[in-house]
Amino acid sequence: MSLEGLSILGQSRVKPSGKAIPAINPANGSELPTSFHWATADDVSRAAELASKAFAEYRRWPAARRAKFLRLIATLIEGDGPALVERANLETALPAARLQGEIARTCGQLRLFASLIEEGWWVDARHRSRQSRSQAAAQARRPFNAAAARTRRRFQFQQFSLRLFRRWRRHQPPPWLPVVR
């Protein structure tokens, strides 16, 4: 894995703009060999445009192709694992074991999502009498948003914890307060 300090848009690297900014090793404050260039507003716009086009194509893929794609990403990440761990250790000062665990977790999640896509449970099943076939087909092409589901579960857990704490506070005084008899 060679770093050039340039953004990648589509299948090409962006031309450098502005002054290069060095990466810093937080463990000792030294500059790392590769410097990085900022992306311009045009680069960001182009990235959003390319992402939109890519998603328009991706959403038409059948479930088996999506699953194969996610598994390929996991395999490629694992293939670059040693180089990723080495560079991430230099940039973050996190221990190698932690970074290897992050790679394993990420690849495991990609493979989990691939198996869920193949199972098809992510398709929002609805009663067909209220939904036309074209609406059902469009719904089936929409990917499952795991981040939104996690956020919702976290919010629900926070609300539950808050209600539980309020009940506890109402019926029982905190242990650090003296008991008045």
C-alpha atoms as one frame of an Amber mdcrd trajectory, in Angstrom:
protein
   0.000   0.000   0.000   1.580   3.278  -1.080   0.303   6.595   0.185   0.576
   9.625  -2.039  -1.396  12.096   0.091  -3.989  12.651  -2.647  -7.738  12.065
  -2.709  -9.104   9.375  -5.005 -12.209  10.263  -7.013 -13.665   7.514  -9.141
 -10.688   5.655 -10.530  -8.133   8.467 -10.515  -6.209  10.573  -8.047  -7.003
  14.267  -7.686  -4.326  16.806  -8.583  -2.764  18.352  -5.466  -3.987  21.787
  -4.446  -2.582  24.121  -1.846   0.194  23.437   0.585   0.721  19.845   1.748
   0.013  19.138   5.403   2.210  16.578   7.173   0.763  13.702   9.157   1.956
  13.699  12.782   2.770  10.688  14.925   0.934  11.403  18.231   3.214   9.097
  20.193   6.317  11.239  19.655   5.168  14.320  17.700   7.342  13.563  14.673
   6.207  14.136  11.100   5.356  11.032   9.086   6.835  10.601   5.597   3.666
  11.271   3.572   2.043  14.710   3.519  -1.603  15.241   2.558  -3.449  17.804
   0.456  -6.868  19.266   1.236  -9.770  18.454  -1.059 -11.301  21.471  -2.779
 -15.018  22.274  -2.876 -15.044  21.039  -6.481 -13.508  17.734  -5.350 -16.222
  17.307  -2.732 -18.957  18.100  -5.276 -17.452  15.635  -7.729 -17.254  12.961
  -4.992 -20.937  13.454  -4.142 -21.865  13.272  -7.831 -19.884  10.050  -8.337
 -21.365   8.532  -5.172 -24.861   9.313  -6.388 -24.177   7.672  -9.761 -22.584
   4.647  -8.090 -25.559   4.195  -5.788 -27.993   4.465  -8.696 -26.171   1.511
 -10.257 -25.696  -0.396  -6.971 -29.359  -0.235  -6.029 -30.232  -2.202  -9.179
 -27.894  -5.068  -8.306 -29.466  -8.342  -7.170 -28.900  -9.415  -3.575 -26.313
 -12.073  -4.490 -24.134  -9.515  -6.283 -24.340  -7.065  -3.357 -23.344  -9.816
  -0.923 -20.417 -10.845  -3.143 -19.303  -7.200  -3.298 -19.330  -6.822   0.513
 -17.360 -10.053   0.918 -14.816  -8.828  -1.637 -14.347  -5.596   0.323 -13.740
  -7.614   3.506 -11.192  -9.819   1.731  -9.340  -6.788   0.325  -9.239  -5.099
   3.744  -7.823  -8.262   5.313  -5.283  -8.529   2.479  -3.996  -5.032   3.288
  -4.304  -5.667   7.031  -0.610  -5.559   8.010  -0.014  -2.313   6.082  -3.218
  -0.772   7.493  -2.236  -1.698  11.045   1.274  -0.318  10.589   0.102   3.048
   9.205  -2.840   3.395  11.613  -0.477   2.714  14.518   1.789   5.528  13.335
  -1.123   7.958  12.852  -3.108   7.146  16.013  -0.644   5.535  18.453  -3.241
   2.820  19.091  -1.729  -0.605  19.843  -1.461  -3.068  16.954  -3.709  -5.600
  18.705  -6.522  -3.034  18.958  -6.172  -2.135  15.275  -6.171  -5.809  14.256
  -9.356  -6.221  16.292 -10.922  -3.274  14.457 -10.076  -4.851  11.104 -11.542
  -8.183  12.230 -14.706  -6.469  13.519 -15.156  -4.458  10.325 -14.666  -7.487
   8.079 -16.961  -9.551  10.282 -19.691  -6.918   9.984 -19.282  -6.760   6.203
 -19.679 -10.546   6.000 -22.643 -10.441   8.387 -24.374  -7.824   6.231 -23.606
  -9.938   3.156 -25.309 -12.968   4.697 -28.298 -10.859   5.765 -28.627  -9.465
   2.253 -28.629 -12.990   0.849 -31.311 -14.032   3.326 -33.437 -11.115   2.172
 -34.888 -10.207   5.573 -33.996  -6.561   4.959 -36.710  -6.328   2.339 -39.581
  -4.488   3.987 -42.360  -7.061   3.712 -45.793  -5.491   3.396 -49.279  -6.630
   2.660 -49.460  -6.628  -1.144 -53.081  -5.505  -1.432 -52.081  -1.961  -0.402
 -48.941  -1.771  -2.456 -48.501  -2.009  -6.203 -45.873  -4.308  -7.692 -43.749
  -1.363  -8.813 -43.800   0.072  -5.278 -42.804  -3.309  -3.857 -39.944  -3.607
  -6.359 -38.706  -0.106  -5.521 -38.868  -0.914  -1.792 -36.863  -4.120  -2.335
 -34.059  -2.176  -4.030 -33.623   0.166  -1.060 -30.692  -0.970   1.094 -31.042
  -1.563   4.803 -29.606   1.378   6.749 -27.742  -0.284   9.612 -26.471   3.007
  11.022 -30.003   4.377  11.348 -31.166   1.171  13.052 -28.254   1.331  15.527
 -28.964   4.982  16.288 -32.634   4.192  16.912 -31.739   1.323  19.270 -29.288
   3.536  21.161 -31.927   6.234  21.528 -34.461   3.676  22.786 -31.909   2.340
  25.285 -31.135   5.869  26.513 -34.833   6.590  26.968 -35.299   3.316  28.856
 -32.297   4.077  31.092 -33.604   7.579  31.807 -37.079   6.259  32.764 -35.509
   3.604  34.972 -33.315   6.198  36.710 -36.286   8.521  37.300 -38.306   5.689
  38.837 -35.410   4.721  41.041 -34.910   8.343  42.114 -38.596   8.774  43.010
 -38.905   5.648  45.120 -35.501   5.378  46.683 -33.130   8.144  47.841 -29.602
   8.118  46.447 -27.188   6.191  48.672 -24.982   9.239  49.279 -27.757  11.213
  51.008 -28.138  10.794  54.780 -31.309   9.040  55.886 -33.587  11.319  57.946
 -35.719   9.480  60.495
